[in-house]
Amino acid sequence: MQGLHLTADLQGCRCAPQWLLDAALLASACTDAVAAAGLQAVGQLFHAFPATAQGPGGVTATVLLAESHLCVHTWPEQGAVTLDVYVCNFGGDQSPRAEALMDALLALFAPERVQRHALQRGALASP
């Protein structure tokens, strides 16, 4: 049950607009980044939201990993993205792979500002 949960809030993303708008393109980038990090995708769902009065619709991307999950949410009207990478360390430490996946996605979106957090999960106290 122990694992590493990484999150990042990205603002001022300087990437090409299609990375924030195109679900199929983002799907390809996410699955490629997962594989390059040495993690195993076992399922995926990518959804493009319609445009609203506030601007173009963003994308929610979820890749279910054998090790846990990756979630990406884009807000093209704000040039913002949130990233969520969680890996369980059952059977081995997947933390370096989680960090590599996060770094690849940060490079893709090229944000001006990033707020990152790392949470060690599952360290239960003894009763």
ABEGO torsion letter per residue (X at the ends): XBBBBBBBBBBGBABBAAAAABAAAAAAAAAAAAAAAGBBBABBBBBBBBBBAAEBBBBBBBBBBAAEBBBBBBBAAAGBBBBBBBBBABGEBAAAAAAAAAAAAAAAAGBABBBBBBBBBGBBBBX
